[in-house]
């Protein structure tokens, strides 16, 4: 199962006059980074929200925006009349003039919330549940995108398998062609200079070339890497880092084949294989 690192989720909930909106979006990142924006009164709840996200997200930059709107009612607030009178007396003594009531109401402590808790903190359960709903939508989108990535990767791996098979079938002809070219060239030189060359010398030279351009091990390792890639891709967890490492190994082996094969046909297949592997690498960068 593959999960995309990109996705978004939005959830809203209302209860007891309070409305919570949670927006969640993510982009690619090699590690997990959570950017949480919320009212200052929710600072004690931030660790809980981050723990929720870390429980189901492994990599990516996750941007979370939490908004809380609470309908105000007359009984939500109370005026401290004793403090208000104290402010009035002191200010009127200093200014020797009457102070407007609206100016006094803005002074610290005059108007108090009737809630013992912060109005936002009082709805912490609602906030946590809304984050869970947004996270569910977010993960559903990541799963959908992950399925699309898996389908594309499967197609690319099929193309790569076909190219590797073509390289495997072409490899024996490389030594045979070299043997024929070498024999023809030597025969021409020997005939021209009237020099003899033993079959053992010719066989040894062809053997050196065959050993130098042998790509059997690289082809076998490519088959192994593709099998391992498919196994990881179809596993129960999304392992983007592991797929990235396997992709690097695919590049390594195909590069080695390109440098050893010494054949135009194989070189052409290698170029096509590199294009396919590059496509795989680009897609793997989007996987958690």
N, C-alpha and C positions, 0 to 999 in steps of 0.2 A: 504493500500500500504506500503510495506516494502522497505527500502533502506539499502544496505550493507554499512558498513563504509569503506570497502576496495575498491579500484578501481584505474584506471589510464586513462589518456587522453593525447594525443599529437596532436599539431596543428602547421602548418607552413603557413606563408604568406609572399609574396614578393610584394613590390611596390616601384617605384622611386629609384631603386638601393639598397633598404634595405630589408633584410630577417630576419624575426622574428620567433623563434622557442620557443614554450612553452611546457614543460613537467610537468605533474601533477600526483602525486601518493599519496595514502593515506593508512594508517594502523589504527588499532583500538586505541581508546583513550576515556576515560570517558568524556572528554571535547573537545572543538574545539581548536586545536593548528595549526597555519599556519607558516611554515618555508619557507621563500621566498628568493631565490637566484637570483640576477639580477645585471647588471652592476651598478657601483656607480652612473653613470649619471641618473639612473632611480629612485633615492631615493625619489624624489617628487611624483613619480607615484605609489609607493608601497601601500600607503593608499587606492588608487583607486582600485588596484588589490585585496587587502584584502577585501574590501567592496564587490566586485564582488563575491568572494568565500563565504563570510559569508551569502550572500543573499540566497544561495542554499545548503549550507552544515551546518549541525547542530552539528555533533560530529566527532571526528577522528583527527589524526595528518596528515595534508595535506602538502606535500613537493612540492614546485613549483620552477621550474628552468626556467628562461627567458634568452634567448640568442639573441643578436642583431648583425647582420653582415651587414655592409654598404660598398658597393663597392666604392673605392676611385677614384676620378677623378682629373685631373690636376688643375681644377679651384676651387677645394674644399679648397685649402690652399693658403696662400699668405705669402711672406717674408717681414718682417719689415726691410727694408734696412737701415733706419736711426739707428735703434737699433743695427743692425749687425755691421755697421761702428763704432758705439760707443764702442761696445765690442772689436772690432779689435784694435782700437787705444789704449784703456786702457791696453789690454793684451800685445800688442807688445811693449808698453812703459815699462811695468814691466819686460817682458822677454827679450827685446832687440833682438827679432828674429821674423820671420814671422810665423803667426798662420795659420794652415791649415783650409780651409773653412768648411770641414766636422765637425771639432770640434766646430766651432762657431754655426752651425745649430742646435746643441742639447741644446744650452743655452736657459733659460726661455724667452718666449715671441718672439723669433726670427721667428718661424713658427706659424702662426695663422690660425684657421679654418675660412673659409669664411662665415660659418653659424653663424647667430646671436645667435642661440640656440645651445645647445649640439646636436650632430648628432643623439643621441639616443632619447632625449626628443622631437626632431622635428618629430618623428614618433610615438608619444604617442597614437594617434587614432588607428594606425595599431596594436600596442601592445595590447591595450585594446580589440580590436576585436579578436585578436588571442587568448588571454586568454579566451574570451567567447566561442570560438570554442573548445578549449581544455576542458573547463568546461562542455560543452555539451556532448562530448565524455565520459568524466569522469562520469557524472551523468547517462548516458545511460548504462554504464557498471555496475554502482551501482544498477540501477533498475533491470537489468538482473539477477544479483546475488541475489537481494532481492526477486525476484520471486522464485528462487531456494530455498532460505531459507524458504519462505512461504509454499512451497509445502512440504518440509521436516517437518516443524513444524505442518502442518495439519495432516500428517501421524502419527507423535508422539502423537498428541492430540487424534486421533482416538484410538490408542493403549491404552492410558491412560483411555479413556472413557470406553473401554471394561473391563479393570482391575477394575475400580471403580464399574462397574455394577456387576462384579463377587463378589466383597467385599460386596456390598449391598445385594446380594442374599444369601450370606453365613452367614451374621450377625445374622439372627433369630435362626439359628441352634446352634450358640455358647451357648446361654442361655439354649436351650433345652438339649444339650449334658451335660452341667454342671448340670442341674437339675437331669438328669438321673444318672450321676456319683455320685452326692451328695446323692441322695436317696439310691442307692445301698450300698454306703459306710456306711451310717448311719444305714441302716437296719442290716448290718453285725455287727456293733458295738453294736446296741441295743439288738440284739439276743444273742450276746456273754455275755453281762453284765446285761441282763434282765432289761433294762431301757426303759422307754417310752418317746416319743417325740411327741408333738402336731403338727398337720398340720400347725398351725399358725406359729410356730417357723421355720418350714421348709420353708414355703412360704416367711417368712421375710428374711431368709438367701439367698434364691434364688433371691429375689427382690433386696437385697443389691448388689449382684454380677451383676445382670442385669443392674443396674444403673451405676455401676463402669465401665462396659465394653461397655456401649451404645455408638455407633459411628454414630448415626443418624445425629447429627449436623455437624460432620466433613464431612460426605459424601455429605450432602446438600451444604456445603460451597465449596467443591471440584467442584461440578457441577456448582456452581455460578462462581467460578474462571475460569473454562474452558470457560464458555460462555463469560465472560468479556475478556479473552485472545483473543478469536476469534473476538470479536467486535473491539478490539484495532488493531489487526493484519489486519483486512479488512477495517480499516478506511481510511480516505483521506490523513493522514499524518503518517510518520514513527515515532513511539514512543518507541524506544528501552528501555529507562529508565523505562517506565511504565510496559512494558512486563517483565522486569527484576524483578520489585517489585511483580508482580502477580506470577511469578515463585517461588519467595521466599515463598509466601503464600501457594502455592501448596505443597512445601516441608514441611511446618509447619503442614499442615493438615494431610498429609500422615504419618508423624512421630508420630503424636498424635494417629492415628489409630493403628499404629504398637505397641505402648506402651499400648493401652487400650484393644485391641481385645482379647488377651489371647487365640489365636487359630492358629494352625500350618498352616492351609490352607490360612487364611487371611494374616498371616505373610509372606507366600510365595508370595502372590499377592503384598504385600507392598514392598518387595524387588524388584520385577519386576517394580513396579510403580516408585520407586526411581531411577532405571536405566533410565527409560523413561524421568523422570523430569530432571535428570542430562543432558541427551542429549538435552533437550529443553533449559536448562540453557546455555549450551555451544553455541548453535546456537544464542540465544538471545544476547550474548556478541558481536556478529558481526553486530548487527542491530543499525542503527543510531537512 
